[in-house]
């Protein structure tokens, strides 16, 4: 259900995520910081896009500190 990726960002760098799935699908996007041990709870969760009953999700995130950030693409339906 989850595909997880990581990206290393410098302080002030912006991460833009855009996802469009097939009609009838529903995905969610989440960004976690380096303190996250799993994507199964909210620990380390920084920002989410969870549009109901849609296949389009968007996140624009600006890193306050340099580090590794995790991107979770969750297949909701």
mmCIF file of the N, C-alpha and C atoms, coordinates in Angstrom:
data_MODEL
# 
_entry.id   MODEL 
# 
loop_
_atom_site.group_PDB 
_atom_site.id 
_atom_site.type_symbol 
_atom_site.label_atom_id 
_atom_site.label_alt_id 
_atom_site.label_comp_id 
_atom_site.label_asym_id 
_atom_site.label_entity_id 
_atom_site.label_seq_id 
_atom_site.pdbx_PDB_ins_code 
_atom_site.Cartn_x 
_atom_site.Cartn_y 
_atom_site.Cartn_z 
_atom_site.occupancy 
_atom_site.B_iso_or_equiv 
_atom_site.pdbx_formal_charge 
_atom_site.auth_seq_id 
_atom_site.auth_comp_id 
_atom_site.auth_asym_id 
_atom_site.auth_atom_id 
_atom_site.pdbx_PDB_model_num 
ATOM 1   N N  . UNK A 1 1  ? 0.802   -1.205 0.000   1.00 0.00 ? 1  UNK A N  1 
ATOM 2   C CA . UNK A 1 1  ? 0.000   0.000  0.000   1.00 0.00 ? 1  UNK A CA 1 
ATOM 3   C C  . UNK A 1 1  ? 0.842   1.266  0.000   1.00 0.00 ? 1  UNK A C  1 
ATOM 4   N N  . UNK A 1 2  ? 2.071   1.180  0.529   1.00 0.00 ? 2  UNK A N  1 
ATOM 5   C CA . UNK A 1 2  ? 2.944   2.342  0.629   1.00 0.00 ? 2  UNK A CA 1 
ATOM 6   C C  . UNK A 1 2  ? 4.176   2.170  -0.246  1.00 0.00 ? 2  UNK A C  1 
ATOM 7   N N  . UNK A 1 3  ? 4.499   3.197  -1.000  1.00 0.00 ? 3  UNK A N  1 
ATOM 8   C CA . UNK A 1 3  ? 5.795   3.298  -1.675  1.00 0.00 ? 3  UNK A CA 1 
ATOM 9   C C  . UNK A 1 3  ? 6.491   4.475  -1.005  1.00 0.00 ? 3  UNK A C  1 
ATOM 10  N N  . UNK A 1 4  ? 7.692   4.237  -0.485  1.00 0.00 ? 4  UNK A N  1 
ATOM 11  C CA . UNK A 1 4  ? 8.411   5.261  0.259   1.00 0.00 ? 4  UNK A CA 1 
ATOM 12  C C  . UNK A 1 4  ? 9.720   5.581  -0.453  1.00 0.00 ? 4  UNK A C  1 
ATOM 13  N N  . UNK A 1 5  ? 9.968   6.867  -0.606  1.00 0.00 ? 5  UNK A N  1 
ATOM 14  C CA . UNK A 1 5  ? 11.176  7.377  -1.259  1.00 0.00 ? 5  UNK A CA 1 
ATOM 15  C C  . UNK A 1 5  ? 11.835  8.369  -0.306  1.00 0.00 ? 5  UNK A C  1 
ATOM 16  N N  . UNK A 1 6  ? 13.093  8.660  -0.550  1.00 0.00 ? 6  UNK A N  1 
ATOM 17  C CA . UNK A 1 6  ? 13.719  9.712  0.245   1.00 0.00 ? 6  UNK A CA 1 
ATOM 18  C C  . UNK A 1 6  ? 14.434  10.693 -0.651  1.00 0.00 ? 6  UNK A C  1 
ATOM 19  N N  . UNK A 1 7  ? 14.603  11.895 -0.106  1.00 0.00 ? 7  UNK A N  1 
ATOM 20  C CA . UNK A 1 7  ? 15.323  12.957 -0.795  1.00 0.00 ? 7  UNK A CA 1 
ATOM 21  C C  . UNK A 1 7  ? 16.097  13.730 0.262   1.00 0.00 ? 7  UNK A C  1 
ATOM 22  N N  . UNK A 1 8  ? 17.329  14.102 -0.055  1.00 0.00 ? 8  UNK A N  1 
ATOM 23  C CA . UNK A 1 8  ? 18.130  14.933 0.828   1.00 0.00 ? 8  UNK A CA 1 
ATOM 24  C C  . UNK A 1 8  ? 17.965  16.387 0.396   1.00 0.00 ? 8  UNK A C  1 
ATOM 25  N N  . UNK A 1 9  ? 17.554  17.242 1.342   1.00 0.00 ? 9  UNK A N  1 
ATOM 26  C CA . UNK A 1 9  ? 17.302  18.647 1.044   1.00 0.00 ? 9  UNK A CA 1 
ATOM 27  C C  . UNK A 1 9  ? 18.214  19.532 1.886   1.00 0.00 ? 9  UNK A C  1 
ATOM 28  N N  . UNK A 1 10 ? 18.574  20.661 1.343   1.00 0.00 ? 10 UNK A N  1 
ATOM 29  C CA . UNK A 1 10 ? 19.297  21.673 2.106   1.00 0.00 ? 10 UNK A CA 1 
ATOM 30  C C  . UNK A 1 10 ? 18.273  22.611 2.744   1.00 0.00 ? 10 UNK A C  1 
ATOM 31  N N  . UNK A 1 11 ? 18.686  23.345 3.753   1.00 0.00 ? 11 UNK A N  1 
ATOM 32  C CA . UNK A 1 11 ? 17.784  24.300 4.400   1.00 0.00 ? 11 UNK A CA 1 
ATOM 33  C C  . UNK A 1 11 ? 17.308  25.321 3.367   1.00 0.00 ? 11 UNK A C  1 
ATOM 34  N N  . UNK A 1 12 ? 16.006  25.526 3.307   1.00 0.00 ? 12 UNK A N  1 
ATOM 35  C CA . UNK A 1 12 ? 15.419  26.474 2.377   1.00 0.00 ? 12 UNK A CA 1 
ATOM 36  C C  . UNK A 1 12 ? 15.038  25.889 1.028   1.00 0.00 ? 12 UNK A C  1 
ATOM 37  N N  . UNK A 1 13 ? 15.455  24.665 0.757   1.00 0.00 ? 13 UNK A N  1 
ATOM 38  C CA . UNK A 1 13 ? 15.123  24.037 -0.522  1.00 0.00 ? 13 UNK A CA 1 
ATOM 39  C C  . UNK A 1 13 ? 13.650  23.621 -0.526  1.00 0.00 ? 13 UNK A C  1 
ATOM 40  N N  . UNK A 1 14 ? 13.021  23.716 -1.693  1.00 0.00 ? 14 UNK A N  1 
ATOM 41  C CA . UNK A 1 14 ? 11.607  23.394 -1.838  1.00 0.00 ? 14 UNK A CA 1 
ATOM 42  C C  . UNK A 1 14 ? 11.423  22.068 -2.563  1.00 0.00 ? 14 UNK A C  1 
ATOM 43  N N  . UNK A 1 15 ? 10.510  21.276 -2.052  1.00 0.00 ? 15 UNK A N  1 
ATOM 44  C CA . UNK A 1 15 ? 10.129  20.006 -2.657  1.00 0.00 ? 15 UNK A CA 1 
ATOM 45  C C  . UNK A 1 15 ? 8.705   20.147 -3.165  1.00 0.00 ? 15 UNK A C  1 
ATOM 46  N N  . UNK A 1 16 ? 8.511   19.960 -4.473  1.00 0.00 ? 16 UNK A N  1 
ATOM 47  C CA . UNK A 1 16 ? 7.175   20.018 -5.073  1.00 0.00 ? 16 UNK A CA 1 
ATOM 48  C C  . UNK A 1 16 ? 6.792   18.624 -5.526  1.00 0.00 ? 16 UNK A C  1 
ATOM 49  N N  . UNK A 1 17 ? 5.680   18.134 -5.021  1.00 0.00 ? 17 UNK A N  1 
ATOM 50  C CA . UNK A 1 17 ? 5.183   16.802 -5.373  1.00 0.00 ? 17 UNK A CA 1 
ATOM 51  C C  . UNK A 1 17 ? 3.815   16.943 -6.024  1.00 0.00 ? 17 UNK A C  1 
ATOM 52  N N  . UNK A 1 18 ? 3.643   16.285 -7.149  1.00 0.00 ? 18 UNK A N  1 
ATOM 53  C CA . UNK A 1 18 ? 2.359   16.259 -7.852  1.00 0.00 ? 18 UNK A CA 1 
ATOM 54  C C  . UNK A 1 18 ? 2.089   14.832 -8.286  1.00 0.00 ? 18 UNK A C  1 
ATOM 55  N N  . UNK A 1 19 ? 0.901   14.348 -7.989  1.00 0.00 ? 19 UNK A N  1 
ATOM 56  C CA . UNK A 1 19 ? 0.538   12.975 -8.331  1.00 0.00 ? 19 UNK A CA 1 
ATOM 57  C C  . UNK A 1 19 ? -0.849  12.978 -8.950  1.00 0.00 ? 19 UNK A C  1 
ATOM 58  N N  . UNK A 1 20 ? -0.974  12.343 -10.099 1.00 0.00 ? 20 UNK A N  1 
ATOM 59  C CA . UNK A 1 20 ? -2.271  12.147 -10.733 1.00 0.00 ? 20 UNK A CA 1 
ATOM 60  C C  . UNK A 1 20 ? -2.388  10.681 -11.108 1.00 0.00 ? 20 UNK A C  1 
ATOM 61  N N  . UNK A 1 21 ? -3.372  10.018 -10.527 1.00 0.00 ? 21 UNK A N  1 
ATOM 62  C CA . UNK A 1 21 ? -3.606  8.609  -10.807 1.00 0.00 ? 21 UNK A CA 1 
ATOM 63  C C  . UNK A 1 21 ? -4.747  8.430  -11.785 1.00 0.00 ? 21 UNK A C  1 
ATOM 64  N N  . UNK A 1 22 ? -4.977  7.188  -12.131 1.00 0.00 ? 22 UNK A N  1 
ATOM 65  C CA . UNK A 1 22 ? -6.081  6.850  -13.027 1.00 0.00 ? 22 UNK A CA 1 
ATOM 66  C C  . UNK A 1 22 ? -7.421  7.184  -12.380 1.00 0.00 ? 22 UNK A C  1 
ATOM 67  N N  . UNK A 1 23 ? -8.434  7.404  -13.187 1.00 0.00 ? 23 UNK A N  1 
ATOM 68  C CA . UNK A 1 23 ? -9.786  7.653  -12.688 1.00 0.00 ? 23 UNK A CA 1 
ATOM 69  C C  . UNK A 1 23 ? -10.214 6.495  -11.794 1.00 0.00 ? 23 UNK A C  1 
ATOM 70  N N  . UNK A 1 24 ? -10.873 6.823  -10.702 1.00 0.00 ? 24 UNK A N  1 
ATOM 71  C CA . UNK A 1 24 ? -11.351 5.791  -9.784  1.00 0.00 ? 24 UNK A CA 1 
ATOM 72  C C  . UNK A 1 24 ? -10.337 5.385  -8.737  1.00 0.00 ? 24 UNK A C  1 
ATOM 73  N N  . UNK A 1 25 ? -9.140  5.973  -8.760  1.00 0.00 ? 25 UNK A N  1 
ATOM 74  C CA . UNK A 1 25 ? -8.135  5.665  -7.744  1.00 0.00 ? 25 UNK A CA 1 
ATOM 75  C C  . UNK A 1 25 ? -8.074  6.804  -6.727  1.00 0.00 ? 25 UNK A C  1 
ATOM 76  N N  . UNK A 1 26 ? -7.500  6.525  -5.582  1.00 0.00 ? 26 UNK A N  1 
ATOM 77  C CA . UNK A 1 26 ? -7.337  7.538  -4.546  1.00 0.00 ? 26 UNK A CA 1 
ATOM 78  C C  . UNK A 1 26 ? -6.005  7.298  -3.857  1.00 0.00 ? 26 UNK A C  1 
ATOM 79  N N  . UNK A 1 27 ? -5.090  8.234  -3.991  1.00 0.00 ? 27 UNK A N  1 
ATOM 80  C CA . UNK A 1 27 ? -3.783  8.162  -3.358  1.00 0.00 ? 27 UNK A CA 1 
ATOM 81  C C  . UNK A 1 27 ? -3.660  9.279  -2.332  1.00 0.00 ? 27 UNK A C  1 
ATOM 82  N N  . UNK A 1 28 ? -2.753  9.111  -1.393  1.00 0.00 ? 28 UNK A N  1 
ATOM 83  C CA . UNK A 1 28 ? -2.397  10.154 -0.448  1.00 0.00 ? 28 UNK A CA 1 
ATOM 84  C C  . UNK A 1 28 ? -0.883  10.337 -0.503  1.00 0.00 ? 28 UNK A C  1 
ATOM 85  N N  . UNK A 1 29 ? -0.430  11.564 -0.258  1.00 0.00 ? 29 UNK A N  1 
ATOM 86  C CA . UNK A 1 29 ? 0.997   11.878 -0.184  1.00 0.00 ? 29 UNK A CA 1 
ATOM 87  C C  . UNK A 1 29 ? 1.313   12.383 1.210   1.00 0.00 ? 29 UNK A C  1 
ATOM 88  N N  . UNK A 1 30 ? 2.449   11.932 1.757   1.00 0.00 ? 30 UNK A N  1 
ATOM 89  C CA . UNK A 1 30 ? 2.902   12.387 3.064   1.00 0.00 ? 30 UNK A CA 1 
ATOM 90  C C  . UNK A 1 30 ? 4.405   12.645 2.998   1.00 0.00 ? 30 UNK A C  1 
ATOM 91  N N  . UNK A 1 31 ? 4.858   13.643 3.744   1.00 0.00 ? 31 UNK A N  1 
ATOM 92  C CA . UNK A 1 31 ? 6.288   13.919 3.870   1.00 0.00 ? 31 UNK A CA 1 
ATOM 93  C C  . UNK A 1 31 ? 6.648   13.823 5.349   1.00 0.00 ? 31 UNK A C  1 
ATOM 94  N N  . UNK A 1 32 ? 7.676   13.021 5.638   1.00 0.00 ? 32 UNK A N  1 
ATOM 95  C CA . UNK A 1 32 ? 8.167   12.808 6.996   1.00 0.00 ? 32 UNK A CA 1 
ATOM 96  C C  . UNK A 1 32 ? 9.591   13.328 7.116   1.00 0.00 ? 32 UNK A C  1 
ATOM 97  N N  . UNK A 1 33 ? 9.972   13.711 8.326   1.00 0.00 ? 33 UNK A N  1 
ATOM 98  C CA . UNK A 1 33 ? 11.358  14.118 8.547   1.00 0.00 ? 33 UNK A CA 1 
ATOM 99  C C  . UNK A 1 33 ? 12.211  12.912 8.960   1.00 0.00 ? 33 UNK A C  1 
ATOM 100 N N  . UNK A 1 34 ? 13.481  13.173 9.250   1.00 0.00 ? 34 UNK A N  1 
ATOM 101 C CA . UNK A 1 34 ? 14.422  12.098 9.527   1.00 0.00 ? 34 UNK A CA 1 
ATOM 102 C C  . UNK A 1 34 ? 14.185  11.408 10.867  1.00 0.00 ? 34 UNK A C  1 
ATOM 103 N N  . UNK A 1 35 ? 13.284  11.934 11.696  1.00 0.00 ? 35 UNK A N  1 
ATOM 104 C CA . UNK A 1 35 ? 12.987  11.268 12.967  1.00 0.00 ? 35 UNK A CA 1 
ATOM 105 C C  . UNK A 1 35 ? 11.981  10.131 12.801  1.00 0.00 ? 35 UNK A C  1 
ATOM 106 N N  . UNK A 1 36 ? 11.327  10.046 11.663  1.00 0.00 ? 36 UNK A N  1 
ATOM 107 C CA . UNK A 1 36 ? 10.303  9.022  11.435  1.00 0.00 ? 36 UNK A CA 1 
ATOM 108 C C  . UNK A 1 36 ? 10.937  7.634  11.373  1.00 0.00 ? 36 UNK A C  1 
ATOM 109 N N  . UNK A 1 37 ? 10.343  6.704  12.079  1.00 0.00 ? 37 UNK A N  1 
ATOM 110 C CA . UNK A 1 37 ? 10.794  5.313  12.039  1.00 0.00 ? 37 UNK A CA 1 
ATOM 111 C C  . UNK A 1 37 ? 9.885   4.450  11.170  1.00 0.00 ? 37 UNK A C  1 
ATOM 112 N N  . UNK A 1 38 ? 8.684   4.970  10.889  1.00 0.00 ? 38 UNK A N  1 
ATOM 113 C CA . UNK A 1 38 ? 7.706   4.253  10.085  1.00 0.00 ? 38 UNK A CA 1 
ATOM 114 C C  . UNK A 1 38 ? 6.742   5.266  9.458   1.00 0.00 ? 38 UNK A C  1 
ATOM 115 N N  . UNK A 1 39 ? 6.040   4.858  8.411   1.00 0.00 ? 39 UNK A N  1 
ATOM 116 C CA . UNK A 1 39 ? 4.995   5.702  7.829   1.00 0.00 ? 39 UNK A CA 1 
ATOM 117 C C  . UNK A 1 39 ? 3.616   5.246  8.296   1.00 0.00 ? 39 UNK A C  1 
ATOM 118 N N  . UNK A 1 40 ? 3.570   4.375  9.282   1.00 0.00 ? 40 UNK A N  1 
ATOM 119 C CA . UNK A 1 40 ? 2.303   3.829  9.789   1.00 0.00 ? 40 UNK A CA 1 
ATOM 120 C C  . UNK A 1 40 ? 1.707   4.636  10.932  1.00 0.00 ? 40 UNK A C  1 
ATOM 121 N N  . UNK A 1 41 ? 2.397   5.723  11.356  1.00 0.00 ? 41 UNK A N  1 
ATOM 122 C CA . UNK A 1 41 ? 1.825   6.627  12.354  1.00 0.00 ? 41 UNK A CA 1 
ATOM 123 C C  . UNK A 1 41 ? 2.283   8.053  12.043  1.00 0.00 ? 41 UNK A C  1 
ATOM 124 N N  . UNK A 1 42 ? 1.896   8.990  12.875  1.00 0.00 ? 42 UNK A N  1 
ATOM 125 C CA . UNK A 1 42 ? 2.155   10.404 12.581  1.00 0.00 ? 42 UNK A CA 1 
ATOM 126 C C  . UNK A 1 42 ? 3.481   10.922 13.131  1.00 0.00 ? 42 UNK A C  1 
ATOM 127 N N  . UNK A 1 43 ? 4.276   10.086 13.773  1.00 0.00 ? 43 UNK A N  1 
ATOM 128 C CA . UNK A 1 43 ? 5.557   10.540 14.312  1.00 0.00 ? 43 UNK A CA 1 
ATOM 129 C C  . UNK A 1 43 ? 6.471   10.971 13.160  1.00 0.00 ? 43 UNK A C  1 
ATOM 130 N N  . UNK A 1 44 ? 6.903   12.210 13.188  1.00 0.00 ? 44 UNK A N  1 
ATOM 131 C CA . UNK A 1 44 ? 7.775   12.732 12.142  1.00 0.00 ? 44 UNK A CA 1 
ATOM 132 C C  . UNK A 1 44 ? 7.049   13.255 10.917  1.00 0.00 ? 44 UNK A C  1 
ATOM 133 N N  . UNK A 1 45 ? 5.719   13.174 10.905  1.00 0.00 ? 45 UNK A N  1 
ATOM 134 C CA . UNK A 1 45 ? 4.931   13.644 9.763   1.00 0.00 ? 45 UNK A CA 1 
ATOM 135 C C  . UNK A 1 45 ? 4.948   15.166 9.713   1.00 0.00 ? 45 UNK A C  1 
ATOM 136 N N  . UNK A 1 46 ? 5.301   15.723 8.573   1.00 0.00 ? 46 UNK A N  1 
ATOM 137 C CA . UNK A 1 46 ? 5.387   17.173 8.417   1.00 0.00 ? 46 UNK A CA 1 
ATOM 138 C C  . UNK A 1 46 ? 4.228   17.758 7.625   1.00 0.00 ? 46 UNK A C  1 
ATOM 139 N N  . UNK A 1 47 ? 3.829   17.093 6.551   1.00 0.00 ? 47 UNK A N  1 
ATOM 140 C CA . UNK A 1 47 ? 2.776   17.629 5.689   1.00 0.00 ? 47 UNK A CA 1 
ATOM 141 C C  . UNK A 1 47 ? 2.128   16.474 4.925   1.00 0.00 ? 47 UNK A C  1 
ATOM 142 N N  . UNK A 1 48 ? 0.837   16.629 4.635   1.00 0.00 ? 48 UNK A N  1 
ATOM 143 C CA . UNK A 1 48 ? 0.091   15.598 3.910   1.00 0.00 ? 48 UNK A CA 1 
ATOM 144 C C  . UNK A 1 48 ? -0.819  16.223 2.864   1.00 0.00 ? 48 UNK A C  1 
ATOM 145 N N  . UNK A 1 49 ? -1.152  15.423 1.867   1.00 0.00 ? 49 UNK A N  1 
ATOM 146 C CA . UNK A 1 49 ? -2.199  15.745 0.911   1.00 0.00 ? 49 UNK A CA 1 
ATOM 147 C C  . UNK A 1 49 ? -3.095  14.518 0.846   1.00 0.00 ? 49 UNK A C  1 
ATOM 148 N N  . UNK A 1 50 ? -4.335  14.674 1.318   1.00 0.00 ? 50 UNK A N  1 
ATOM 149 C CA . UNK A 1 50 ? -5.266  13.550 1.395   1.00 0.00 ? 50 UNK A CA 1 
ATOM 150 C C  . UNK A 1 50 ? -6.623  13.959 0.843   1.00 0.00 ? 50 UNK A C  1 
ATOM 151 N N  . UNK A 1 51 ? -6.674  14.299 -0.422  1.00 0.00 ? 51 UNK A N  1 
ATOM 152 C CA . UNK A 1 51 ? -7.938  14.675 -1.046  1.00 0.00 ? 51 UNK A CA 1 
ATOM 153 C C  . UNK A 1 51 ? -8.852  13.464 -1.112  1.00 0.00 ? 51 UNK A C  1 
ATOM 154 N N  . UNK A 1 52 ? -10.089 13.643 -0.730  1.00 0.00 ? 52 UNK A N  1 
ATOM 155 C CA . UNK A 1 52 ? -11.062 12.556 -0.689  1.00 0.00 ? 52 UNK A CA 1 
ATOM 156 C C  . UNK A 1 52 ? -11.570 12.219 -2.082  1.00 0.00 ? 52 UNK A C  1 
ATOM 157 N N  . UNK A 1 53 ? -11.562 10.943 -2.402  1.00 0.00 ? 53 UNK A N  1 
ATOM 158 C CA . UNK A 1 53 ? -12.139 10.435 -3.652  1.00 0.00 ? 53 UNK A CA 1 
ATOM 159 C C  . UNK A 1 53 ? -11.580 11.128 -4.886  1.00 0.00 ? 53 UNK A C  1 
ATOM 160 N N  . UNK A 1 54 ? -10.285 11.319 -4.918  1.00 0.00 ? 54 UNK A N  1 
ATOM 161 C CA . UNK A 1 54 ? -9.671  11.917 -6.093  1.00 0.00 ? 54 UNK A CA 1 
ATOM 162 C C  . UNK A 1 54 ? -8.326  11.253 -6.337  1.00 0.00 ? 54 UNK A C  1 
ATOM 163 N N  . UNK A 1 55 ? -7.878  11.341 -7.553  1.00 0.00 ? 55 UNK A N  1 
ATOM 164 C CA . UNK A 1 55 ? -6.597  10.743 -7.909  1.00 0.00 ? 55 UNK A CA 1 
ATOM 165 C C  . UNK A 1 55 ? -5.502  11.797 -8.027  1.00 0.00 ? 55 UNK A C  1 
ATOM 166 N N  . UNK A 1 56 ? -5.781  13.030 -7.593  1.00 0.00 ? 56 UNK A N  1 
ATOM 167 C CA . UNK A 1 56 ? -4.807  14.110 -7.702  1.00 0.00 ? 56 UNK A CA 1 
ATOM 168 C C  . UNK A 1 56 ? -4.393  14.589 -6.316  1.00 0.00 ? 56 UNK A C  1 
ATOM 169 N N  . UNK A 1 57 ? -3.079  14.634 -6.069  1.00 0.00 ? 57 UNK A N  1 
ATOM 170 C CA . UNK A 1 57 ? -2.526  15.112 -4.807  1.00 0.00 ? 57 UNK A CA 1 
ATOM 171 C C  . UNK A 1 57 ? -1.367  16.055 -5.103  1.00 0.00 ? 57 UNK A C  1 
ATOM 172 N N  . UNK A 1 58 ? -1.193  17.074 -4.250  1.00 0.00 ? 58 UNK A N  1 
ATOM 173 C CA . UNK A 1 58 ? -0.097  18.034 -4.423  1.00 0.00 ? 58 UNK A CA 1 
ATOM 174 C C  . UNK A 1 58 ? 0.457   18.462 -3.077  1.00 0.00 ? 58 UNK A C  1 
ATOM 175 N N  . UNK A 1 59 ? 1.783   18.591 -3.014  1.00 0.00 ? 59 UNK A N  1 
ATOM 176 C CA . UNK A 1 59 ? 2.456   19.126 -1.835  1.00 0.00 ? 59 UNK A CA 1 
ATOM 177 C C  . UNK A 1 59 ? 3.562   20.056 -2.307  1.00 0.00 ? 59 UNK A C  1 
ATOM 178 N N  . UNK A 1 60 ? 3.652   21.217 -1.694  1.00 0.00 ? 60 UNK A N  1 
ATOM 179 C CA . UNK A 1 60 ? 4.796   22.122 -1.855  1.00 0.00 ? 60 UNK A CA 1 
ATOM 180 C C  . UNK A 1 60 ? 5.366   22.302 -0.458  1.00 0.00 ? 60 UNK A C  1 
ATOM 181 N N  . UNK A 1 61 ? 6.588   21.829 -0.242  1.00 0.00 ? 61 UNK A N  1 
ATOM 182 C CA . UNK A 1 61 ? 7.190   21.800 1.081   1.00 0.00 ? 61 UNK A CA 1 
ATOM 183 C C  . UNK A 1 61 ? 8.548   22.483 1.047   1.00 0.00 ? 61 UNK A C  1 
ATOM 184 N N  . UNK A 1 62 ? 8.797   23.361 2.006   1.00 0.00 ? 62 UNK A N  1 
ATOM 185 C CA . UNK A 1 62 ? 10.084  24.052 2.124   1.00 0.00 ? 62 UNK A CA 1 
ATOM 186 C C  . UNK A 1 62 ? 10.788  23.538 3.370   1.00 0.00 ? 62 UNK A C  1 
ATOM 187 N N  . UNK A 1 63 ? 11.966  22.967 3.190   1.00 0.00 ? 63 UNK A N  1 
ATOM 188 C CA . UNK A 1 63 ? 12.731  22.409 4.303   1.00 0.00 ? 63 UNK A CA 1 
ATOM 189 C C  . UNK A 1 63 ? 13.279  23.524 5.184   1.00 0.00 ? 63 UNK A C  1 
ATOM 190 N N  . UNK A 1 64 ? 12.988  23.469 6.466   1.00 0.00 ? 64 UNK A N  1 
ATOM 191 C CA . UNK A 1 64 ? 13.538  24.444 7.399   1.00 0.00 ? 64 UNK A CA 1 
ATOM 192 C C  . UNK A 1 64 ? 14.977  24.100 7.775   1.00 0.00 ? 64 UNK A C  1 
ATOM 193 N N  . UNK A 1 65 ? 15.283  22.817 7.782   1.00 0.00 ? 65 UNK A N  1 
ATOM 194 C CA . UNK A 1 65 ? 16.630  22.364 8.110   1.00 0.00 ? 65 UNK A CA 1 
ATOM 195 C C  . UNK A 1 65 ? 17.103  21.369 7.051   1.00 0.00 ? 65 UNK A C  1 
ATOM 196 N N  . UNK A 1 66 ? 18.407  21.281 6.898   1.00 0.00 ? 66 UNK A N  1 
ATOM 197 C CA . UNK A 1 66 ? 18.970  20.300 5.973   1.00 0.00 ? 66 UNK A CA 1 
ATOM 198 C C  . UNK A 1 66 ? 18.776  18.903 6.543   1.00 0.00 ? 66 UNK A C  1 
ATOM 199 N N  . UNK A 1 67 ? 18.545  17.949 5.666   1.00 0.00 ? 67 UNK A N  1 
ATOM 200 C CA . UNK A 1 67 ? 18.405  16.575 6.131   1.00 0.00 ? 67 UNK A CA 1 
ATOM 201 C C  . UNK A 1 67 ? 17.712  15.701 5.116   1.00 0.00 ? 67 UNK A C  1 
ATOM 202 N N  . UNK A 1 68 ? 17.459  14.491 5.538   1.00 0.00 ? 68 UNK A N  1 
ATOM 203 C CA . UNK A 1 68 ? 16.774  13.500 4.712   1.00 0.00 ? 68 UNK A CA 1 
ATOM 204 C C  . UNK A 1 68 ? 15.288  13.544 5.025   1.00 0.00 ? 68 UNK A C  1 
ATOM 205 N N  . UNK A 1 69 ? 14.493  13.585 3.970   1.00 0.00 ? 69 UNK A N  1 
ATOM 206 C CA . UNK A 1 69 ? 13.040  13.614 4.095   1.00 0.00 ? 69 UNK A CA 1 
ATOM 207 C C  . UNK A 1 69 ? 12.468  12.425 3.341   1.00 0.00 ? 69 UNK A C  1 
ATOM 208 N N  . UNK A 1 70 ? 11.407  11.854 3.899   1.00 0.00 ? 70 UNK A N  1 
ATOM 209 C CA . UNK A 1 70 ? 10.794  10.657 3.332   1.00 0.00 ? 70 UNK A CA 1 
ATOM 210 C C  . UNK A 1 70 ? 9.440   10.995 2.727   1.00 0.00 ? 70 UNK A C  1 
ATOM 211 N N  . UNK A 1 71 ? 9.209   10.498 1.535   1.00 0.00 ? 71 UNK A N  1 
ATOM 212 C CA . UNK A 1 71 ? 7.965   10.730 0.806   1.00 0.00 ? 71 UNK A CA 1 
ATOM 213 C C  . UNK A 1 71 ? 7.210   9.408  0.772   1.00 0.00 ? 71 UNK A C  1 
ATOM 214 N N  . UNK A 1 72 ? 5.999   9.405  1.308   1.00 0.00 ? 72 UNK A N  1 
ATOM 215 C CA . UNK A 1 72 ? 5.150   8.215  1.319   1.00 0.00 ? 72 UNK A CA 1 
ATOM 216 C C  . UNK A 1 72 ? 4.018   8.423  0.323   1.00 0.00 ? 72 UNK A C  1 
ATOM 217 N N  . UNK A 1 73 ? 3.937   7.544  -0.653  1.00 0.00 ? 73 UNK A N  1 
ATOM 218 C CA . UNK A 1 73 ? 2.814   7.512  -1.595  1.00 0.00 ? 73 UNK A CA 1 
ATOM 219 C C  . UNK A 1 73 ? 1.952   6.351  -1.164  1.00 0.00 ? 73 UNK A C  1 
ATOM 220 N N  . UNK A 1 74 ? 0.778   6.662  -0.655  1.00 0.00 ? 74 UNK A N  1 
ATOM 221 C CA . UNK A 1 74 ? -0.108  5.657  -0.081  1.00 0.00 ? 74 UNK A CA 1 
ATOM 222 C C  . UNK A 1 74 ? -1.293  5.418  -1.007  1.00 0.00 ? 74 UNK A C  1 
ATOM 223 N N  . UNK A 1 75 ? -1.515  4.166  -1.366  1.00 0.00 ? 75 UNK A N  1 
ATOM 224 C CA . UNK A 1 75 ? -2.649  3.783  -2.208  1.00 0.00 ? 75 UNK A CA 1 
ATOM 225 C C  . UNK A 1 75 ? -3.874  3.589  -1.304  1.00 0.00 ? 75 UNK A C  1 
ATOM 226 N N  . UNK A 1 76 ? -4.640  4.652  -1.164  1.00 0.00 ? 76 UNK A N  1 
ATOM 227 C CA . UNK A 1 76 ? -5.804  4.616  -0.273  1.00 0.00 ? 76 UNK A CA 1 
ATOM 228 C C  . UNK A 1 76 ? -6.895  3.727  -0.837  1.00 0.00 ? 76 UNK A C  1 
ATOM 229 N N  . UNK A 1 77 ? -7.175  3.879  -2.135  1.00 0.00 ? 77 UNK A N  1 
ATOM 230 C CA . UNK A 1 77 ? -8.222  3.067  -2.764  1.00 0.00 ? 77 UNK A CA 1 
ATOM 231 C C  . UNK A 1 77 ? -7.915  2.910  -4.246  1.00 0.00 ? 77 UNK A C  1 
# 
